[in-house]
């Protein structure tokens, strides 16, 4: 007697969200820029190589973008030679900029700027 082969029902694998993508987004939101950039690029690379088993490309991309924005903000506000408004004014006015911060009184009692 020949047994008939029974067809197995197809199995479906549910794609999982990449943990690195989530970590990238979280570190990007908490302004830990270098980690957000590293995690984001690693997550996007692994998601691309996973052939559909991993998801979260949007999360990784958002975390990477937030990381780069955070890095620009960090450099802009914490770098000693940043282009702040006050340093731009000092560069344009030179030593005359001190008169705006410290008005002096002349002999007649009037302030000179």
Buried (B, 14 or more C-beta within 10 A) or exposed (E): EEEEEEEEEEEEEEEEBBEBBBBBBBBBBEBBBEBBBBBBBBBBEBBEEEEEEBBBBEBBBBBBBBBBBBBEEEEEEEEEEEEEEEEEEBEEEEEEBEEEEEEEEEEEEEEEE
